[in-house]
Amino acid sequence: MQNNSQDLFYPNHVLRQVEKPAQYLGHEWNIIDKSEFMDHRHQKMPMIRFGFCFPDIYEIGMSNMALRIVYNLLNSRADTWCERIFSPASDMRGFMQELEIPLVSLESKTLLNQFDIVGFTMQYEMSFPTILDMLNLGKIPIHNSARSNSDPLIVAGGPIVYNPEPLADFIDLFMIGDGEELLGELIDLYKTWDRKDESRESFLLRCAELEGVYVPWFYQPEYYSDGEFKQMHKLHSTVPGQINKRVVRNLSKAYFPTEPIVPNTQIVHDRAYLELFRGCPRGCRFCQAGMVYRPVRERAVDLLVEQAKQLIESTGYDELGLLSLSTGDYSELVQLCDRLLEFCAEQNVSLSLPSLRLDSFSLDLMSKAAKTRKTGLTFAPEAGSQRLRDIINKDIKESDLLKAARIAFSGGWDRLKFYFMLGLPFETDEDVYSIPELAKKVLQIYYDLPPEQRKRKPQLTISTSFFIPKAWTPFQWCSQIDQIEMAEKRKILIDNLRIRTINYQWHEPDLSVTQGIIARGDRKIGKVIEEVWRTGGWLESWNELFVYERWQNAMDKYGLSVDFYTSRQRSADEVFPWDHISSGVTKQFLWSEYQKAEAGELTAECREQCHFCGALRFNTGLCVSHGK
């Protein structure tokens, strides 16, 4: 497409009136500018213009690893220029609407509808109205049925793509699974599209032949009279009945950006990151990421150390973070940390350890990390009672937790944070009361220390979220508690955590219920998302902007029941709107895990025993040893 956007920019008088104007300017360190290969009258060389859209504001999106990978990966191709687009914050959005300023990219200030491909990352359900808002601000029809050959191809992928149906009317194609290889295949195919001679529908049909691509245009859902999903019909004989996810089999050979962009304004997680591995061997039954990212695939220690050195050299960051679903389960963690800490000490860089599993916790590792900088420690027991931890397959004993707290306090840490979930399947009030009881036991450990080790008052943070059933998990059949019950459980904790040294944080019930609607939503929920956006909703994950009545009114407008999508217990044989999307884990395995949860039985982690979840088919990573 032609680039006729050189005169598009945010006026200076607007930038002077918005918060953090730097987020709209670009020109950061390590930004990639390919304008030298183009001019504004014609392209000096064929160039695919890819707009990577993060449906949230800059300071959130720039912390995202997927953005860093895709941006640098696509720009490593000579035939592609990937640029970034973020949602404006509320003050800037107001000016854009008032002055009719369109949404443009950071790199070249190109209008969104002038890109060849526009890609959205699906990180969390509440960002779906933001996707519609960004399309509209970018002058792109929000419905895929309304787009012509002159419009960009709209694609989406990410961790919650495994139920794409709520966005099926808006996205041209979804990319299921790892995107490193699939993105390249899509761009190669796009280069063969002659927009003058081939229809958009014909090209999308060719896209559907790529493994991992789901084109909802060619599928039609059918429902029973009571609204329950019945089946998905193929509308064309050549499209697959089931879309299999893509998996990068050798993570050590996969692309990783060692020269990421360094923001010129503060972002949420402002540090360099290493991705140690993908997948998780544990199998927590509430966790969607732990299921859909299987199998476990690790990067080699030597490679990670070299990547760390390159990251620090190219960015100047003074903090290095380790990124994975369960970093403590990296098989060579001690060796890796020893080598990284040696390098970090030489460079005056701190090593940031994420939330650790309590059974992988060690004084040695903590002490070594503290040599660079001592920060607070975070743990995620998820449930306060042993009974409930067994149900969710969180194999952590209370003795492990208390031992970890003792080690931490003895080592000089006085700020600990614990994450719990409320409303888990089979939860009782006794399980809820066990959370403050556990917190008080942790505090008592501190006060039992010798006086010389108690230099400051401890600060314990208890953070709770409400359980949200997710597609492709053993708890996808489960009901979600309503707002009244959520408030009752939250009140138990508020009343029992009134201690000066304990800070209690919680999620809002209305927001959690709304997320539950979308998480297991069907294509009908797309109309609700659109109505919410049309009535003023956009950054719906922000508490200060979220209005539950908008969602309630939208559900009422289309005759849809909140309880039907949230609190209704699903039957064993129910067909789900996402069953045609394969996560690599079989539905039979997930049901067996649900039955084990009902019985309070644990499932051993993947490293100890293969449970034939379905990931063996990929014959890579941790599954290779089981497949021999």
N, C-alpha and C positions, 0 to 999 in steps of 0.2 A: 504494500500500500504506500501511497505517497505520504511524505512528511511535510505537511504544510502548517506546522504548529510553532514555528520559531518565535512567533510574536505572543504566544500564550505564556502568561506568568501571573503570579499573585502580586497585585499592586502594592507598592511600598506602604501606602497609608493603611492597607489591611494588615500587612505583616507587623506594623508597629502596634496594632491593637490586639493581636492574638497572643496567647501564651506559647512559649517555646517556639518562636518563629523559625528557628533553625531546622525544625523537622520538615519544613516545606521547601528548603533551599537546595538540598543535595550538596555536591562538591565535597563530600567526605573523603577521608584518606582511604585509598585502595578502591575508590569508585572506578568503574569501567566505562570509558567513553569511547564509542566507536564512530562518533560523528565524522572523524577524519576520513572514514571510508565512504561517506555519503555526502551529498549536498542537498539542498532543499528544492532543487529543480528536478533532479533525477538521481538515482542511485549509481554510485561509481562502481559498485559490485552488487550482485544479488545478495540480499540480506533479509533473513526472516526476523521480523520484529516481534519479540515475545514480552508481554507485560505481565510480570509476576505481581499479583494482587494479594495483599494480606488484609483480611477484613477486620481490622482494628487499627488503632492509631500507631504512629511510628515507634514510640518507645516500647510498645508491646511487640510489634512485629519484628523489629531489628534484633530482638533477643532470640528469635526462632531459628533453630538449626536447619530446618527444611529450606528456609529462605536462603541461608548462607550457602547451602549445597547447590540448590537449583540455580541460583544467580551465577555462581562461579563456574558451575558445570556447563551451562548453556553458553556462557561467554567464552569458554575455552574453545568453542567451535568458531571457525572463521566465517561461517555463513549465518550466524545468529547473534543478535544483540538483545540481551535480556535486560529489562529495566524494571524498577520497583515502583509500585503504587500502593499507598496506604489510605485508609479512611481518614478524612479530616476529623479533628476534634470538634466539639460542638460549637466553639466560637468561630472557627474558620468555616465550618459548614454553613453557619448562619450568613456569613458574608458571601459565600459562594452562591447560595440561593437568592440572596437579595440582589447581587450584582451579576447574576447569571455567569459565574465563573465555572468552567467545566473542570472535571477531574483530569489531571495530567500526571505524567511520570516525573520522577525526581531527576533522572539523568538528562533528558533532552526536552522536558516539558511538552512531550507529545500527548495529544488528546487520546483518551483510552480507545475510542472507536477507530483510531488510525493504526492500531496494532494489527498484525496478522493473527496472532494467537494471544488470548488473554487467559491466564491461569490463576485460579483461586486455590488457596490451601484451606482445607476443612479441618480446623483444629478443635473447635468446640461448637456445640449445637446452637448456642445463643448468638453466634455470629451470622446465622443465615439471613436475617433481615439486612445485615450490613452488606452482604453480597449484592442483594437487589439494589440497595442504595448506591453502591459504587457503580454498578452497571448504569443506573439512571443518571448519575452525575457525569458519567463518561459518555453519555449520549448513545447508549447501546440499548436496543429493545430488551426488556427483562425476560420475555418469553422466548424460548428457542423456536417456537413455531412462527414467530413474527420476524425472524432474521432472514436476510437475503444474502446473496453472495458478496455483497459489499461490506457486510458486517464481519467482525473478527470471529474466529472460532473460539468458543468459550469452553474451557476445560476445568476440571477440578479433581483434586486428590488430597490425600492426607489421612491422619489416623482414624477419623470417623467416617470415612468414605464407605465403610462396609454396610451402612444403611443409607444409600443415596436417594431413596424415594422421595423424601420431603422436598428435594431440590430438582426432581426429575423434569419439571416443566420449565426450568430456567437454564440448566446446564446442557450444552451440546453433547459432551461426552465426559465420562468419569474414568479416571485412571486408578485401578485397584492394585494396591501393594506398593512395593518399592518402585520409585520412579526413575532411577538413574539410567537404566537401559531403555525403558519404555519411552521416555521423553525424546531420546535421540531417534527412535524408530518413528515416533509421531512427526517429528520435524522433517525427517527424510520423506515421509509419505506426503506431508503438506506441500513439499516442494514440487510434487508431481501434479498438484491440483491446478488445472487451468480453469479459472473462475469464469472465463468467457464461454467455455464449451461444456463444462460439467456442472451439474446442479449441486447444490449444497447437500441435498439428500443422498445423491449418488456418492459424493465424497465421504459422507458420514458412514455410509454402508461399507466402504472400503476400510474406514477406520475401525469398524466393528470387527474386522478380521484380525486385528492385532490382539495378541493374548494380553489380557488385563484391561481391555477397553470395554466399557459399558456405554452404549448409546441408547438412552431411554426412549428416544423417538421411535424405536423399532420394537417396543414392548408395551403391552396394554394390560393393566391389572384388572382382575375381576373380583367382585365382592359378593358375599352372601347378603341376604335381605336385612340382616341385623347389623351390617357394616363390617363384619369380620372379613379379613382378606381370604380369598379362595384360591386363586392361582394367577400366575403371570403368563400371558399369551405372547408368543413371538409373532410379530407382524411381517416378518420376512424370513424365508427359509434358510438363508445363508448365515444368519446371526446365531451365536451359540446359545444353547438353552441355559447354560451356567457359565458365568464369567469367572475364570480362575485368576487369583492374584499373582502378581509378578514378585519374584524373590531374587535379590542379589545374592548369589551363592557364595562368592568369595569376597568377604568384606575388606580383606587386606588389599585386594586389587581394585576395589570400588573407589570412585572419585571422592576426594575429601578436600575442602578448600583450606589452604594454609595461608591465604592472603585475603581474609574477609574484610569487609568494609568496617572502618572504625567510625562510629557515629560522632558527630560534632556537638551533640547534646546528650544529656544523661538518658539512659534507657533502663529498663527494669533489671536485666541481668547483664551488667556491663563488664564483660570479661571474655577471655578466650576460652574456647571449649574443645575438648577432645571427645569423640564418640568411641567408647571402648567396644561396645558390642550392641547387637540388636537382638530382640527377643528376651525372654525371661524363663528360667528353668523352674520357677516356683509353682505357678498355677493357682493364684488366688482367684476364687470363683466369682468375685465381683468385677474383676479387672479386665476390661476389653483389650487394652494394649498388650497385656500378658498373653492373651490368646491369639490375637490377629498378627502379632509380630513373630510368631514361631516360624521356623526353628531358631534356636540360639546360634548366632554367628559372631565370632570374635575377631578383632584386629590383633595382629602380633605386637608384642611388647616393643621390639626394636622399631617398628614402624610408628607406634604411638609416641615414643620418645623423640624420634626425628620430627614428627609432625608438631610436637610441642615446641621444639626449638624453632622451627620455621614460623609457627604462629606468633611466638613472642617477638621474634626478630622483625616480622613484617607488620606487627600492630603496635608494639610498645606497651601492651597491656601489662599491668603489675599483678594480675590475678589469673590463675588457670583453673578451670573447672572440669570435672570429669562427668560425662553425660552418658547415661544408660538408664534402662528401666529399674535395674537393681544393681548399682555399681559394686556393691559388696560381693556380688556373685561372679565377678570377673575372675577367671581361673588363675591369673598371674597378678593379682592385685598387689600383693606385698612386694614382689619384684618390681612391678611398674612404679609403685609409690616410692620405693627406695631410689630408683633412678631419677624419677621426676623431682623428688625433693632435693637431691644433690644438685640438679640443674637449677631448680628454683632458688636454692640458697645462693648459688653463684650469681644469679641474675636479679636478686632481691625481689623475687616474685612469690606470691603466696599461692599455696595449693588449696583449693576449695573442695572439701569433701561433701557430697550431697547427703540426702537422707540415707541412713545406713540401716541394714537389717540388724536386729539386736543380736542374732546368733553369729553374725560375722564381725561383730564389734570387737576391737582389741585395743588394749592400752598402748601397745607398741605403735600401732598405726595412728592413734590419736596423738600420742606424744610427738611423733615425727612431724605430723601436720602442724602441730602447735609451734614448732620451731620457726615457721614462716609467719603465721598469724593465727591467733587463737580467737575463733568466732564461736557463736552458739552452735549447738548440736541438735539435729533433728532426727526423730524416729517416728515410725508409722506402725504401731501395733494394731491399728484399725478398730479393735474391739477391746473392751475392758475385761471381759471374762474369758477364761480358758475355754469354756463350752462354746462360746460364739466364735472364738478364733479358730477352733476346730471346724466349725460349720463352714466358715469362709476359706478354709485351708490356709490359714496364716499360722504356720507351725512355729509359734513363739511361746515359750513358757513364761509365766510371771517371774520365775526365778531368773530367767535370762534378762528380762527387763530391769529388774532390781539390781542385778549384778552390773549391768551396763551403766546404770545411774551411779552406782557406787564408784565404779572405775572413773567415770567422768568427773564426779565431784572431787574425788581424790586427786585427779590429775589437774585440777585447777579450773575446770569449767563450772560456771555458776548459772549459765543460761541454757536451759533445755526446752525443746519443743516437741510435743507429741500430737500426732494426727490420729483422730478416731472418726468412725462413721456411725451415724444414728439411722435407725430405721432399716437395718439389715434384715434379711429373711430370718424368720424364726427368733427374732429378738424379743426379750421380755424386759419388763421394768427392772428386774434384778440385774440384767446385763448393763442397763444404762447406769444404775447406781454404782456399778463396779468401776466406772470411769473415775469419779471423784475419789473413791476409795483407793484406787491405784495411785492417783496423783498425790494423795496424802501420804501414802507409803514411800513414794519417791522423795517427798520433802523430808520425811522423818530420817531417811538415810543421810541426808545432808546434815541435819542437826545432831546425828549420832557421831559425826566426825570429830576428831580432836579439835579443840578451839583454834589451834594454830593453822589448821587447814580451812577454817571458815573465815575468809578475809572479807567477803561481802555477803549481803543477803542474797539468797538464790532467787532466780526469776524463772518460774515454770509457766510455759504457755501451753494451754490445752486448746486445740483447734478441732472443731467438728464440722463435717459436711454431712448432708443427707444422702443416703443410698439412692442411686438412680440406676434402674435396670438398663443394661445396654445389650444391643444386638451382638450375637456371636460370643456370649458368655454363658456359663451354666445357670446364671440367674436371669436369663432372658425370659423365662416363663413366670417370674415372680411378680407379685404385686408391689406397688410403691405406696407407702403410707401417705395420707393426705395432710394438708396444712395444719389441721387441728391437732392431729397426733404428733406432727413434727414439733409444734409449739409446746405441747405437753412434755415431750422428751427434753427439749431445750430448757424448759423451766426447771426440770429436775437438776440439770447441771448448773444452771445459774444459781439456784438456791443452795447447792452443795459445794460450790467452788468460790464462796465468798471469803477468800483468804487473800491477804494483801500481797503475798508473794506469788499468787497464781493469776494469770491473765487468761480469761476465757474468750475465744473468738468463735463465731459461728457463721453459717450460711443462711440466707433468707429462705424460708419455706416456699413462698410464691415462686421465686426464681427456680428452685429445685424441682418443683412440680412442672413448671413450664419446660424445663430441660428434659424432664421425663416424657412429656408429650412428644417432643421432637425426636428423642433418642430411639423410640420404637414406633415412630410415626410412619404412615403410609403416604401415598401420593396425594391423598385428600388434605393432608396437613400443609401441603404447599400453598393451597388457597388461604389457609390461616396465616401463614408467614407473610404472604403478599398483603393481606388485609392489615396485618399489624404494621407493616412498613407504610402502607398508604395512609394509615391513621397516625403516623408520627413516630413509630418505633424504628430504631436503627442500631445503635450500640447497646443491644439488649443485655449484654453480659455485665454492664456497668450498673450497679445498684441505684445510683443517683438518676439514671436515665430510664431504668426499667419500670414499666407500669403494667401490673398484672391485669388490670381491667381491660386493657387493649386486647390481650390474648383471650380473656374470657368472652369478651364481646365478639371477637372474630370466630371463636368456636361456636357460639350461639348463632351467629349469622348463617353458618353453614350446617347447622343442626348436628354438630359433633359434641360428644360427651367427653369431658376431661377424664372422668373415671374409667371410661372405656379404654383409654390409652395408658392410664397410669395404675390405678388400683385394681384393675381386673386381673385375676390370676389366669394365666394361659393354660390350656389343656396340653397333655403330652403330645397329641397328634395335630395340634394347630399348625397351619402353614403360615409362615411369616412373610411379610413383604420383602424381606432381604434374603430369602432362601436361595434365590438365583445368583447371589453374589457369594463366591466361595472364599472364605478366609483361610483355607488350608486346614482348618480344624473341623471335624465332622460333627453334624448335629447329634449323631448317636453318642459320641464321646461326651458332648456337653450335657446331654440328658443323663447319662450315667453319673456325671459329676454332680448334677443337681440331686440325684437320688442319694448319693453319698453324703451330700450336705444335709439332706433331710434326716439321715441316720447319724449325723455327727462324726462321720469318718474322714480321716485325712487321706490325701493322695501324696505319695512321695514325690520329691522333685525329679525332674527329667534326668539329672545326672546319676541318680541312683537306680532308676528303672524306667523303661519305656512303657507308656500307657496306651500306645497306639492311638494317639489323638488325631492322626491324619497327616502330620507334618513330615512323616518318613518319606512321603512321595517326593519331597524336594531333595532328598539325598545330599544334605549338606550340613555343615556345622555340627552341633551336638547330635543330630540324628544319624550321622554317618556311622558312628561307633555302634549304635543300636541296629543299624541296617545290615551290618556285616554278619 
